[in-house]
Amino acid sequence: MFFEPLNLDGRKRSAAHHATRLSKLHGRLAKKLDQVDHAADRVEHAAAVLVEATRQSATHETMAPSAVFVHLGASQTLGL
């Protein structure tokens, strides 16, 4: 939007300036909300993939022993 250079009425110029600024801010907000929606979609997709992978590994898991015994020598550590 262009402003009239010889317009001495400050109220009209101020209203036009505020309307232009509001329009620009609205556009920036809409763009940012689209970016947030896109990121949320990616997170939901990743969560769905993780849930599916967890379900598949749970169904393909072999029966593990209920207790595992680790024998360490005097100079060995668990590496924790």
Helices and strands as residue ranges (DSSP letters): H 10-60
